[in-house]
């Protein structure tokens, strides 16, 4: 892990789209009294590919140790980063740390699908695309950026119980 630079929740209420980078750690209000966390894995034409972590807290703070111990809730997700971080029109999301030089790991086999039936393509988190059959495409999520309610629904679908809150 490279050196992390942490920011307080109040330091950057808004982050412009062009300033969001792979390795940025974000925090979002999951419920009124619970915060969720994630990391930007890559920049894609459609938004930012991110991993949502299985760490939840009563405060918008995560330590380096907690970050290292956290795991992905499920496959990476494509975020509507303009709406979440820059325009701020969906939920309360903020960049709270940055890890310059971060390289996404364990991302092989994660794809998103775009196109029309009969002419579908799968795209990896680095933007490399290749043709895929209609039948194979059913195994992957669509390449549509997700907003706050979509991410919360995604978490609910992939967690078997309420997220544990760590203080």
Residue, then its C-alpha position, 0 to 999 in steps of 0.5 A: x500500500x502506498x502512502x495514504x493522505x487522509x482528509x476530514x469529512x468536512x475538508x472536501x464537501x465537493x470534488x470536481x470530476x477531473x480531480x477524482x483519481x484511482x486510489x481515492x477513498x470515499x465515504x458516503x452516508x448509508x443511513x442517517x447514522x451509518x457511513x459506508x466506504x469504498x475506493x475508486x479503482x479506475x476512470x472509465x468513459x462512463x464514470x469511475x469504477x469502484x469497489x464498495x467495502x464491507x466496512x461501515x462506521x458511525x463516523x466518516x472515518x476509516x483508518x489505514x488498518x481498517x481499510x487494509x482489513x476491509x473486503x469488497x461487498x461484491x463485484x466492482x460497480x460503476x459510479x455516476x461520479x459527476x452526480x455523486x461527488x461533483x454535482x452532489x445531486x444524489x446522496x452525500x458522498x465525499x473523498x476522504x483519502x487518497x493513495x497516489x499511484x494506486x493500481x487496482x488489484x484482483x480485478x480480472x474477470x470483472x466486466x460491464x456490458x454495453x451495446x445492443x443485442x446481437x452487437x454486445x461488448x464487454x468492457x473491463x475496468x480499464x476500458x478494454x472492450x471485446x465482443x461477447x455473445x448475448x448469452x455470455x453477456x447475461x453474466x455481467x452487469x450493464x455499463x450504466x453508472x449508478x447513483x446513491x440509491x442504486x449503490x445502497x440497493x446494490x449493498x443490500x442485495x449483496x449483504x446477507x445481514x445489516x452491515x456491522x457498524x464499527x466505532 
